[in-house]
């Protein structure tokens, strides 16, 4: 992992050195989403261009 980017509060993605997403962290997922929503999370709708330069960790 090269960096972690916060997409929105409680939603972070881990990127490798080439910018490829290798991890997804959803804080308090059970409070934010239904179980059906959690199993249907799709990364194709994440907007990465706006946050690729923001380094969280």
C-alpha distance matrix in Angstrom:
0.0 3.8 5.9 7.9 11.2 14.4 16.5 19.4 20.3 18.7 16.4 12.8 10.1 6.3 5.8 4.7 7.1 10.0 9.6 9.6 9.1 7.4 8.6 11.6 13.2 16.9 18.7 22.3 22.1 25.4 27.1 25.8 26.2 28.6 27.6 28.5 26.2 23.2 23.8 24.3 21.2 20.5 17.6 20.0 21.5 18.6 19.2 16.2 18.2 19.5 16.3 13.8 15.0 14.8 12.1 12.4 10.3
3.8 0.0 3.8 7.2 10.1 13.7 16.0 19.0 20.1 19.2 17.0 13.2 10.8 7.4 5.8 4.8 5.2 8.6 8.3 9.8 10.1 9.8 11.0 13.6 15.0 18.5 20.1 23.9 23.9 27.4 28.6 27.1 27.8 30.5 29.9 30.7 28.1 25.3 26.2 26.3 23.0 22.0 18.7 20.7 21.9 18.7 18.6 15.2 16.4 17.6 14.4 11.6 12.1 12.2 9.6 10.8 9.1
5.9 3.8 0.0 3.8 6.6 10.1 12.7 15.5 16.5 15.9 13.9 10.2 8.4 5.8 5.5 6.9 7.9 10.5 8.8 10.5 9.9 10.1 10.3 11.9 12.7 15.9 17.3 21.1 21.3 25.0 25.9 24.2 25.3 28.2 28.0 28.9 26.1 23.5 24.8 24.8 21.3 20.5 17.3 19.5 20.0 16.5 16.3 13.1 14.5 15.0 11.5 9.4 9.7 9.1 6.2 7.2 6.2
7.9 7.2 3.8 0.0 3.8 6.7 9.5 12.1 12.9 12.1 10.2 6.5 5.6 4.4 6.2 9.1 11.0 12.9 10.3 11.3 9.5 9.9 8.8 9.2 9.5 12.4 13.7 17.5 17.8 21.5 22.2 20.5 21.7 24.8 24.8 25.8 22.9 20.4 22.1 22.2 18.6 18.3 15.3 17.8 17.9 14.3 14.4 11.8 13.9 13.8 10.2 9.2 10.1 8.4 6.0 5.4 5.5
11.2 10.1 6.6 3.8 0.0 3.8 6.2 9.0 10.6 10.7 8.6 5.5 5.3 6.4 7.6 11.1 12.7 13.8 10.5 11.7 9.9 11.5 10.3 9.7 10.1 12.0 13.5 17.2 17.3 21.1 21.3 19.1 20.4 23.7 24.2 25.0 21.7 19.7 21.7 21.2 17.5 16.9 13.9 16.1 15.5 11.7 11.3 8.9 11.0 10.3 6.7 6.8 8.1 6.0 5.5 5.5 7.7
14.4 13.7 10.1 6.7 3.8 0.0 3.8 5.5 6.8 7.5 5.9 4.3 6.5 9.0 11.0 14.6 16.5 17.4 13.9 14.7 12.4 13.9 11.9 10.0 9.3 10.1 11.1 14.5 14.9 18.6 18.3 16.1 17.8 21.3 22.3 23.2 19.8 18.1 20.7 20.2 16.4 16.5 14.0 16.3 15.0 11.3 11.1 9.9 12.2 10.6 7.4 9.2 10.4 7.5 7.8 6.5 9.4
16.5 16.0 12.7 9.5 6.2 3.8 0.0 3.8 7.0 8.1 5.6 5.7 7.2 10.5 12.1 15.9 17.9 17.9 14.2 14.6 12.2 14.4 12.5 10.2 10.2 10.2 11.9 14.8 14.4 18.1 17.7 14.9 16.2 19.6 20.9 21.3 17.7 16.5 19.0 17.9 14.2 13.9 11.6 13.4 11.6 8.0 7.8 7.7 10.3 8.8 6.7 9.3 11.3 9.3 10.7 10.1 13.1
19.4 19.0 15.5 12.1 9.0 5.5 3.8 0.0 3.8 6.1 5.3 7.3 10.0 13.4 15.5 19.3 21.4 21.7 17.9 18.3 15.6 17.4 15.1 12.1 11.1 9.9 10.6 12.9 13.1 16.5 15.4 12.6 14.5 18.2 20.0 20.7 17.1 16.3 19.3 18.4 15.0 15.5 13.9 15.8 13.4 10.4 10.4 11.1 13.4 11.2 9.6 12.6 14.1 11.5 12.8 11.5 14.5
20.3 20.1 16.5 12.9 10.6 6.8 7.0 3.8 0.0 3.8 5.6 8.0 11.6 14.7 17.3 21.0 23.2 24.0 20.4 20.8 17.9 19.0 16.1 13.1 10.9 9.2 8.6 10.6 11.7 14.9 13.4 11.2 14.0 17.8 19.6 21.0 17.7 16.6 20.0 19.7 16.5 17.7 16.6 18.9 16.6 13.8 14.1 14.6 17.0 14.7 12.6 15.4 16.4 13.2 13.8 11.5 14.2
18.7 19.2 15.9 12.1 10.7 7.5 8.1 6.1 3.8 0.0 3.8 6.5 10.2 13.1 16.3 19.9 22.6 23.6 20.1 19.9 16.6 17.1 13.8 10.6 7.8 5.8 4.8 7.4 8.6 11.9 11.1 9.5 12.0 15.6 17.0 18.7 15.7 14.0 17.4 17.7 14.6 16.3 15.5 18.4 16.6 13.9 15.2 15.5 18.4 16.7 14.3 16.5 17.9 14.8 14.6 11.8 13.7
16.4 17.0 13.9 10.2 8.6 5.9 5.6 5.3 5.6 3.8 0.0 3.8 7.0 10.4 13.4 17.0 19.8 20.4 16.9 16.4 13.1 13.9 10.9 7.5 5.9 4.8 6.4 9.4 9.1 12.9 12.9 10.6 12.0 15.5 16.4 17.6 14.3 12.6 15.5 15.4 11.9 13.1 11.8 14.7 13.3 10.4 12.0 12.2 15.4 14.3 12.0 13.9 15.9 13.4 13.4 11.4 13.3
12.8 13.2 10.2 6.5 5.5 4.3 5.7 7.3 8.0 6.5 3.8 0.0 3.8 6.8 9.9 13.5 16.2 17.1 13.8 13.6 10.4 11.1 8.3 5.9 5.1 6.5 8.4 12.0 11.8 15.6 16.1 14.1 15.3 18.6 18.9 20.0 17.0 14.7 17.0 17.0 13.4 13.9 11.8 14.8 14.1 10.7 11.9 11.0 14.1 13.5 10.5 11.5 13.4 11.1 10.5 8.7 10.1
10.1 10.8 8.4 5.6 5.3 6.5 7.2 10.0 11.6 10.2 7.0 3.8 0.0 3.8 6.5 10.1 13.1 13.7 10.5 9.8 6.6 7.5 5.5 4.5 6.1 8.7 11.3 14.9 14.1 17.9 18.9 16.8 17.3 20.2 20.0 20.7 17.7 15.3 16.9 16.7 13.0 12.7 10.0 12.9 13.1 9.8 11.1 9.4 12.6 13.1 10.2 10.0 12.5 11.2 10.4 9.7 10.6
6.3 7.4 5.8 4.4 6.4 9.0 10.5 13.4 14.7 13.1 10.4 6.8 3.8 0.0 3.8 6.9 10.1 11.4 8.8 8.3 5.8 5.6 4.7 6.2 8.1 11.5 13.7 17.4 16.8 20.4 21.8 20.0 20.5 23.2 22.6 23.3 20.7 18.0 19.1 19.2 15.8 15.3 12.3 15.1 15.9 12.8 13.8 11.3 14.1 15.0 11.9 10.5 12.6 11.7 10.0 9.7 9.4
5.8 5.8 5.5 6.2 7.6 11.0 12.1 15.5 17.3 16.3 13.4 9.9 6.5 3.8 0.0 3.8 6.7 7.6 5.2 5.3 4.5 5.6 7.0 9.2 11.7 14.9 17.4 21.0 20.3 23.9 25.2 23.2 23.5 26.1 25.5 25.8 23.1 20.6 21.4 21.0 17.6 16.3 12.9 14.9 16.2 13.2 13.6 10.4 12.6 14.2 11.4 9.0 11.2 11.5 10.1 11.2 11.0
4.7 4.8 6.9 9.1 11.1 14.6 15.9 19.3 21.0 19.9 17.0 13.5 10.1 6.9 3.8 0.0 3.8 5.5 5.3 5.4 6.6 6.5 9.2 12.2 14.7 18.2 20.6 24.2 23.4 27.0 28.5 26.7 26.8 29.2 28.3 28.5 26.1 23.5 23.8 23.6 20.4 18.9 15.6 17.3 19.1 16.4 16.7 13.4 15.0 17.0 14.5 11.4 13.1 14.0 12.4 13.8 12.8
7.1 5.2 7.9 11.0 12.7 16.5 17.9 21.4 23.2 22.6 19.8 16.2 13.1 10.1 6.7 3.8 0.0 3.8 5.5 7.4 9.7 10.3 12.9 15.7 18.1 21.5 23.7 27.4 26.8 30.4 31.8 29.8 30.1 32.7 31.9 32.1 29.5 27.1 27.4 27.0 23.8 22.0 18.5 19.7 21.4 18.6 18.2 14.6 15.3 17.4 15.1 11.5 12.4 14.1 12.6 14.8 13.9
10.0 8.6 10.5 12.9 13.8 17.4 17.9 21.7 24.0 23.6 20.4 17.1 13.7 11.4 7.6 5.5 3.8 0.0 3.8 5.6 9.0 10.5 13.6 16.3 19.1 22.3 24.9 28.5 27.5 31.1 32.5 30.2 30.1 32.5 31.8 31.6 28.9 26.8 26.9 26.0 22.9 20.6 17.0 17.6 19.6 17.2 16.7 13.2 13.5 16.3 14.7 11.1 12.7 15.0 14.4 16.9 16.6
9.6 8.3 8.8 10.3 10.5 13.9 14.2 17.9 20.4 20.1 16.9 13.8 10.5 8.8 5.2 5.3 5.5 3.8 0.0 3.8 6.4 8.9 11.4 13.4 16.2 19.1 21.8 25.3 24.3 28.0 29.2 26.7 26.7 29.3 28.9 28.6 25.8 23.8 24.2 23.2 19.9 17.7 14.0 14.7 16.2 13.6 13.1 9.5 10.3 13.0 11.3 7.9 10.2 12.2 12.0 14.3 14.7
9.6 9.8 10.5 11.3 11.7 14.7 14.6 18.3 20.8 19.9 16.4 13.6 9.8 8.3 5.3 5.4 7.4 5.6 3.8 0.0 3.8 6.2 9.3 11.6 14.9 17.8 20.9 24.2 22.8 26.2 27.8 25.4 25.0 27.2 26.4 26.0 23.4 21.4 21.4 20.4 17.4 15.1 11.6 12.6 14.8 12.6 13.1 10.2 12.0 14.8 13.2 10.5 13.4 14.8 14.5 16.1 16.2
9.1 10.1 9.9 9.5 9.9 12.4 12.2 15.6 17.9 16.6 13.1 10.4 6.6 5.8 4.5 6.6 9.7 9.0 6.4 3.8 0.0 3.8 5.9 7.8 11.3 14.1 17.3 20.5 19.0 22.4 24.1 21.8 21.4 23.6 22.8 22.6 20.1 17.8 18.0 17.3 14.2 12.4 9.0 11.0 12.9 10.6 11.8 9.5 12.3 14.5 12.6 10.7 13.8 14.3 13.8 14.6 14.8
7.4 9.8 10.1 9.9 11.5 13.9 14.4 17.4 19.0 17.1 13.9 11.1 7.5 5.6 5.6 6.5 10.3 10.5 8.9 6.2 3.8 0.0 3.8 7.2 10.5 13.8 16.8 19.9 18.5 21.7 23.8 22.0 21.5 23.5 22.2 22.4 20.3 17.5 17.5 17.6 14.7 13.6 11.0 13.5 15.6 13.5 15.2 13.1 16.0 17.9 15.6 13.7 16.5 16.4 15.1 15.3 14.7
8.6 11.0 10.3 8.8 10.3 11.9 12.5 15.1 16.1 13.8 10.9 8.3 5.5 4.7 7.0 9.2 12.9 13.6 11.4 9.3 5.9 3.8 0.0 3.8 6.7 10.1 13.0 16.2 14.9 18.2 20.2 18.6 18.4 20.5 19.3 19.9 17.8 14.7 15.3 15.8 12.8 12.6 10.4 13.7 15.2 12.8 14.9 13.3 16.6 17.9 15.3 14.2 16.9 16.0 14.6 13.8 13.3
11.6 13.6 11.9 9.2 9.7 10.0 10.2 12.1 13.1 10.6 7.5 5.9 4.5 6.2 9.2 12.2 15.7 16.3 13.4 11.6 7.8 7.2 3.8 0.0 3.8 6.6 9.9 12.9 11.4 14.9 16.7 14.9 14.8 17.1 16.4 17.2 14.7 11.8 13.0 13.5 10.2 10.7 9.0 12.6 13.3 10.9 13.4 12.6 16.2 16.8 14.4 14.3 17.0 15.6 14.7 13.4 13.7
13.2 15.0 12.7 9.5 10.1 9.3 10.2 11.1 10.9 7.8 5.9 5.1 6.1 8.1 11.7 14.7 18.1 19.1 16.2 14.9 11.3 10.5 6.7 3.8 0.0 3.8 6.3 9.6 8.9 12.5 14.0 12.7 13.3 15.9 15.5 17.1 14.6 11.6 13.7 14.7 11.6 13.1 11.9 15.6 15.5 12.9 15.3 14.7 18.2 18.1 15.3 15.9 18.1 15.9 14.7 12.5 12.8
16.9 18.5 15.9 12.4 12.0 10.1 10.2 9.9 9.2 5.8 4.8 6.5 8.7 11.5 14.9 18.2 21.5 22.3 19.1 17.8 14.1 13.8 10.1 6.6 3.8 0.0 3.8 6.5 5.5 9.2 10.3 8.9 9.8 12.7 12.9 14.7 12.1 9.4 12.4 13.3 10.5 12.7 12.4 15.9 15.1 13.0 15.5 15.8 19.3 18.7 16.4 17.7 19.9 17.5 16.8 14.4 15.2
18.7 20.1 17.3 13.7 13.5 11.1 11.9 10.6 8.6 4.8 6.4 8.4 11.3 13.7 17.4 20.6 23.7 24.9 21.8 20.9 17.3 16.8 13.0 9.9 6.3 3.8 0.0 3.8 5.4 8.6 8.9 8.5 10.6 13.6 14.1 16.6 14.3 11.8 15.1 16.4 13.9 16.4 16.1 19.5 18.4 16.2 18.2 18.5 21.7 20.7 18.1 19.7 21.3 18.4 17.5 14.5 15.2
22.3 23.9 21.1 17.5 17.2 14.5 14.8 12.9 10.6 7.4 9.4 12.0 14.9 17.4 21.0 24.2 27.4 28.5 25.3 24.2 20.5 19.9 16.2 12.9 9.6 6.5 3.8 0.0 3.8 5.6 5.4 6.3 8.7 11.3 12.2 15.1 13.3 11.3 14.8 16.4 14.6 17.7 18.2 21.5 20.1 18.4 20.7 21.4 24.8 23.6 21.3 23.2 24.9 21.9 21.1 18.1 18.8
22.1 23.9 21.3 17.8 17.3 14.9 14.4 13.1 11.7 8.6 9.1 11.8 14.1 16.8 20.3 23.4 26.8 27.5 24.3 22.8 19.0 18.5 14.9 11.4 8.9 5.5 5.4 3.8 0.0 3.8 5.4 5.0 5.8 8.3 8.9 11.5 9.7 7.5 11.0 12.7 11.1 14.4 15.4 18.7 17.5 16.3 19.1 20.2 23.7 22.9 21.0 22.7 25.0 22.4 21.9 19.3 20.2
25.4 27.4 25.0 21.5 21.1 18.6 18.1 16.5 14.9 11.9 12.9 15.6 17.9 20.4 23.9 27.0 30.4 31.1 28.0 26.2 22.4 21.7 18.2 14.9 12.5 9.2 8.6 5.6 3.8 0.0 3.8 5.6 5.6 6.6 7.2 10.6 9.8 8.2 11.5 13.6 13.1 16.7 18.3 21.4 20.3 19.5 22.4 23.8 27.3 26.5 24.7 26.5 28.8 26.1 25.7 22.9 23.6
27.1 28.6 25.9 22.2 21.3 18.3 17.7 15.4 13.4 11.1 12.9 16.1 18.9 21.8 25.2 28.5 31.8 32.5 29.2 27.8 24.1 23.8 20.2 16.7 14.0 10.3 8.9 5.4 5.4 3.8 0.0 3.8 5.9 7.8 9.9 12.8 11.5 10.8 14.4 15.8 15.0 18.4 19.8 22.7 20.9 20.1 22.5 24.1 27.3 26.1 24.4 26.7 28.6 25.8 25.6 22.7 23.9
25.8 27.1 24.2 20.5 19.1 16.1 14.9 12.6 11.2 9.5 10.6 14.1 16.8 20.0 23.2 26.7 29.8 30.2 26.7 25.4 21.8 22.0 18.6 14.9 12.7 8.9 8.5 6.3 5.0 5.6 3.8 0.0 3.8 7.1 9.8 11.8 9.5 9.3 13.1 13.7 12.4 15.5 16.9 19.5 17.4 16.7 19.1 20.9 24.1 22.8 21.5 23.9 26.1 23.4 23.7 21.2 22.8
26.2 27.8 25.3 21.7 20.4 17.8 16.2 14.5 14.0 12.0 12.0 15.3 17.3 20.5 23.5 26.8 30.1 30.1 26.7 25.0 21.4 21.5 18.4 14.8 13.3 9.8 10.6 8.7 5.8 5.6 5.9 3.8 0.0 3.8 6.5 8.0 5.8 6.3 9.8 10.4 9.9 13.3 15.4 17.9 16.2 16.1 19.0 21.1 24.5 23.7 22.7 24.8 27.3 25.1 25.4 23.2 24.7
28.6 30.5 28.2 24.8 23.7 21.3 19.6 18.2 17.8 15.6 15.5 18.6 20.2 23.2 26.1 29.2 32.7 32.5 29.3 27.2 23.6 23.5 20.5 17.1 15.9 12.7 13.6 11.3 8.3 6.6 7.8 7.1 3.8 0.0 3.8 5.4 5.2 6.4 8.9 10.0 10.9 14.5 17.2 19.5 18.2 18.7 21.8 24.0 27.4 27.0 26.0 28.0 30.7 28.6 28.8 26.7 27.9
27.6 29.9 28.0 24.8 24.2 22.3 20.9 20.0 19.6 17.0 16.4 18.9 20.0 22.6 25.5 28.3 31.9 31.8 28.9 26.4 22.8 22.2 19.3 16.4 15.5 12.9 14.1 12.2 8.9 7.2 9.9 9.8 6.5 3.8 0.0 3.8 5.4 5.1 6.5 8.8 10.3 14.0 16.8 19.4 18.8 19.4 22.9 24.6 28.3 28.2 27.1 28.6 31.5 29.5 29.4 27.2 28.1
28.5 30.7 28.9 25.8 25.0 23.2 21.3 20.7 21.0 18.7 17.6 20.0 20.7 23.3 25.8 28.5 32.1 31.6 28.6 26.0 22.6 22.4 19.9 17.2 17.1 14.7 16.6 15.1 11.5 10.6 12.8 11.8 8.0 5.4 3.8 0.0 3.8 5.5 5.4 6.4 9.0 12.2 15.6 17.5 17.1 18.4 21.9 24.0 27.5 27.8 27.1 28.5 31.7 30.1 30.3 28.6 29.6
26.2 28.1 26.1 22.9 21.7 19.8 17.7 17.1 17.7 15.7 14.3 17.0 17.7 20.7 23.1 26.1 29.5 28.9 25.8 23.4 20.1 20.3 17.8 14.7 14.6 12.1 14.3 13.3 9.7 9.8 11.5 9.5 5.8 5.2 5.4 3.8 0.0 3.8 5.5 5.0 6.3 9.6 12.7 14.7 13.8 14.9 18.3 20.5 24.0 24.1 23.5 25.1 28.2 26.7 27.1 25.5 26.8
23.2 25.3 23.5 20.4 19.7 18.1 16.5 16.3 16.6 14.0 12.6 14.7 15.3 18.0 20.6 23.5 27.1 26.8 23.8 21.4 17.8 17.5 14.7 11.8 11.6 9.4 11.8 11.3 7.5 8.2 10.8 9.3 6.3 6.4 5.1 5.5 3.8 0.0 3.8 5.4 5.5 9.3 11.8 14.6 14.3 14.6 18.1 19.7 23.4 23.6 22.5 23.7 26.8 25.1 25.1 23.3 24.2
23.8 26.2 24.8 22.1 21.7 20.7 19.0 19.3 20.0 17.4 15.5 17.0 16.9 19.1 21.4 23.8 27.4 26.9 24.2 21.4 18.0 17.5 15.3 13.0 13.7 12.4 15.1 14.8 11.0 11.5 14.4 13.1 9.8 8.9 6.5 5.4 5.5 3.8 0.0 3.8 5.8 8.9 11.9 14.4 14.9 15.7 19.5 21.0 24.6 25.4 24.4 25.2 28.5 27.2 27.1 25.6 26.3
24.3 26.3 24.8 22.2 21.2 20.2 17.9 18.4 19.7 17.7 15.4 17.0 16.7 19.2 21.0 23.6 27.0 26.0 23.2 20.4 17.3 17.6 15.8 13.5 14.7 13.3 16.4 16.4 12.7 13.6 15.8 13.7 10.4 10.0 8.8 6.4 5.0 5.4 3.8 0.0 3.8 6.2 9.8 11.5 11.8 13.4 17.1 19.0 22.5 23.4 22.9 23.8 27.3 26.3 26.7 25.6 26.7
21.2 23.0 21.3 18.6 17.5 16.4 14.2 15.0 16.5 14.6 11.9 13.4 13.0 15.8 17.6 20.4 23.8 22.9 19.9 17.4 14.2 14.7 12.8 10.2 11.6 10.5 13.9 14.6 11.1 13.1 15.0 12.4 9.9 10.9 10.3 9.0 6.3 5.5 5.8 3.8 0.0 3.8 6.7 9.1 9.2 10.0 13.8 15.5 19.0 19.8 19.1 20.1 23.5 22.5 22.9 22.0 23.2
20.5 22.0 20.5 18.3 16.9 16.5 13.9 15.5 17.7 16.3 13.1 13.9 12.7 15.3 16.3 18.9 22.0 20.6 17.7 15.1 12.4 13.6 12.6 10.7 13.1 12.7 16.4 17.7 14.4 16.7 18.4 15.5 13.3 14.5 14.0 12.2 9.6 9.3 8.9 6.2 3.8 0.0 3.8 5.5 6.4 7.9 11.6 13.3 16.6 18.0 17.7 18.4 22.0 21.6 22.3 22.0 23.3
17.6 18.7 17.3 15.3 13.9 14.0 11.6 13.9 16.6 15.5 11.8 11.8 10.0 12.3 12.9 15.6 18.5 17.0 14.0 11.6 9.0 11.0 10.4 9.0 11.9 12.4 16.1 18.2 15.4 18.3 19.8 16.9 15.4 17.2 16.8 15.6 12.7 11.8 11.9 9.8 6.7 3.8 0.0 3.8 5.4 5.4 8.9 9.9 13.3 15.0 14.5 14.8 18.5 18.3 19.1 19.2 20.6
20.0 20.7 19.5 17.8 16.1 16.3 13.4 15.8 18.9 18.4 14.7 14.8 12.9 15.1 14.9 17.3 19.7 17.6 14.7 12.6 11.0 13.5 13.7 12.6 15.6 15.9 19.5 21.5 18.7 21.4 22.7 19.5 17.9 19.5 19.4 17.5 14.7 14.6 14.4 11.5 9.1 5.5 3.8 0.0 3.8 5.7 8.3 9.9 12.6 14.7 15.1 15.4 19.1 19.6 20.9 21.5 23.2
21.5 21.9 20.0 17.9 15.5 15.0 11.6 13.4 16.6 16.6 13.3 14.1 13.1 15.9 16.2 19.1 21.4 19.6 16.2 14.8 12.9 15.6 15.2 13.3 15.5 15.1 18.4 20.1 17.5 20.3 20.9 17.4 16.2 18.2 18.8 17.1 13.8 14.3 14.9 11.8 9.2 6.4 5.4 3.8 0.0 3.8 6.3 9.1 11.8 13.0 13.8 15.0 18.5 18.6 20.4 20.8 22.9
18.6 18.7 16.5 14.3 11.7 11.3 8.0 10.4 13.8 13.9 10.4 10.7 9.8 12.8 13.2 16.4 18.6 17.2 13.6 12.6 10.6 13.5 12.8 10.9 12.9 13.0 16.2 18.4 16.3 19.5 20.1 16.7 16.1 18.7 19.4 18.4 14.9 14.6 15.7 13.4 10.0 7.9 5.4 5.7 3.8 0.0 3.8 6.0 9.2 10.1 10.3 11.6 15.1 14.9 16.6 17.0 19.2
19.2 18.6 16.3 14.4 11.3 11.1 7.8 10.4 14.1 15.2 12.0 11.9 11.1 13.8 13.6 16.7 18.2 16.7 13.1 13.1 11.8 15.2 14.9 13.4 15.3 15.5 18.2 20.7 19.1 22.4 22.5 19.1 19.0 21.8 22.9 21.9 18.3 18.1 19.5 17.1 13.8 11.6 8.9 8.3 6.3 3.8 0.0 3.8 6.0 6.7 7.8 9.4 12.7 12.9 15.3 16.4 19.1
16.2 15.2 13.1 11.8 8.9 9.9 7.7 11.1 14.6 15.5 12.2 11.0 9.4 11.3 10.4 13.4 14.6 13.2 9.5 10.2 9.5 13.1 13.3 12.6 14.7 15.8 18.5 21.4 20.2 23.8 24.1 20.9 21.1 24.0 24.6 24.0 20.5 19.7 21.0 19.0 15.5 13.3 9.9 9.9 9.1 6.0 3.8 0.0 3.8 5.5 5.6 5.9 9.5 10.3 12.4 14.0 16.4
18.2 16.4 14.5 13.9 11.0 12.2 10.3 13.4 17.0 18.4 15.4 14.1 12.6 14.1 12.6 15.0 15.3 13.5 10.3 12.0 12.3 16.0 16.6 16.2 18.2 19.3 21.7 24.8 23.7 27.3 27.3 24.1 24.5 27.4 28.3 27.5 24.0 23.4 24.6 22.5 19.0 16.6 13.3 12.6 11.8 9.2 6.0 3.8 0.0 3.8 5.6 5.6 8.4 10.2 13.0 15.4 18.0
19.5 17.6 15.0 13.8 10.3 10.6 8.8 11.2 14.7 16.7 14.3 13.5 13.1 15.0 14.2 17.0 17.4 16.3 13.0 14.8 14.5 17.9 17.9 16.8 18.1 18.7 20.7 23.6 22.9 26.5 26.1 22.8 23.7 27.0 28.2 27.8 24.1 23.6 25.4 23.4 19.8 18.0 15.0 14.7 13.0 10.1 6.7 5.5 3.8 0.0 3.8 6.1 7.7 8.6 12.0 14.0 17.2
16.3 14.4 11.5 10.2 6.7 7.4 6.7 9.6 12.6 14.3 12.0 10.5 10.2 11.9 11.4 14.5 15.1 14.7 11.3 13.2 12.6 15.6 15.3 14.4 15.3 16.4 18.1 21.3 21.0 24.7 24.4 21.5 22.7 26.0 27.1 27.1 23.5 22.5 24.4 22.9 19.1 17.7 14.5 15.1 13.8 10.3 7.8 5.6 5.6 3.8 0.0 3.8 5.5 5.3 8.4 10.3 13.4
13.8 11.6 9.4 9.2 6.8 9.2 9.3 12.6 15.4 16.5 13.9 11.5 10.0 10.5 9.0 11.4 11.5 11.1 7.9 10.5 10.7 13.7 14.2 14.3 15.9 17.7 19.7 23.2 22.7 26.5 26.7 23.9 24.8 28.0 28.6 28.5 25.1 23.7 25.2 23.8 20.1 18.4 14.8 15.4 15.0 11.6 9.4 5.9 5.6 6.1 3.8 0.0 3.8 5.6 7.7 10.5 12.8
15.0 12.1 9.7 10.1 8.1 10.4 11.3 14.1 16.4 17.9 15.9 13.4 12.5 12.6 11.2 13.1 12.4 12.7 10.2 13.4 13.8 16.5 16.9 17.0 18.1 19.9 21.3 24.9 25.0 28.8 28.6 26.1 27.3 30.7 31.5 31.7 28.2 26.8 28.5 27.3 23.5 22.0 18.5 19.1 18.5 15.1 12.7 9.5 8.4 7.7 5.5 3.8 0.0 3.8 6.2 9.7 12.1
14.8 12.2 9.1 8.4 6.0 7.5 9.3 11.5 13.2 14.8 13.4 11.1 11.2 11.7 11.5 14.0 14.1 15.0 12.2 14.8 14.3 16.4 16.0 15.6 15.9 17.5 18.4 21.9 22.4 26.1 25.8 23.4 25.1 28.6 29.5 30.1 26.7 25.1 27.2 26.3 22.5 21.6 18.3 19.6 18.6 14.9 12.9 10.3 10.2 8.6 5.3 5.6 3.8 0.0 3.8 6.5 9.5
12.1 9.6 6.2 6.0 5.5 7.8 10.7 12.8 13.8 14.6 13.4 10.5 10.4 10.0 10.1 12.4 12.6 14.4 12.0 14.5 13.8 15.1 14.6 14.7 14.7 16.8 17.5 21.1 21.9 25.7 25.6 23.7 25.4 28.8 29.4 30.3 27.1 25.1 27.1 26.7 22.9 22.3 19.1 20.9 20.4 16.6 15.3 12.4 13.0 12.0 8.4 7.7 6.2 3.8 0.0 3.8 6.0
12.4 10.8 7.2 5.4 5.5 6.5 10.1 11.5 11.5 11.8 11.4 8.7 9.7 9.7 11.2 13.8 14.8 16.9 14.3 16.1 14.6 15.3 13.8 13.4 12.5 14.4 14.5 18.1 19.3 22.9 22.7 21.2 23.2 26.7 27.2 28.6 25.5 23.3 25.6 25.6 22.0 22.0 19.2 21.5 20.8 17.0 16.4 14.0 15.4 14.0 10.3 10.5 9.7 6.5 3.8 0.0 3.8
10.3 9.1 6.2 5.5 7.7 9.4 13.1 14.5 14.2 13.7 13.3 10.1 10.6 9.4 11.0 12.8 13.9 16.6 14.7 16.2 14.8 14.7 13.3 13.7 12.8 15.2 15.2 18.8 20.2 23.6 23.9 22.8 24.7 27.9 28.1 29.6 26.8 24.2 26.3 26.7 23.2 23.3 20.6 23.2 22.9 19.2 19.1 16.4 18.0 17.2 13.4 12.8 12.1 9.5 6.0 3.8 0.0
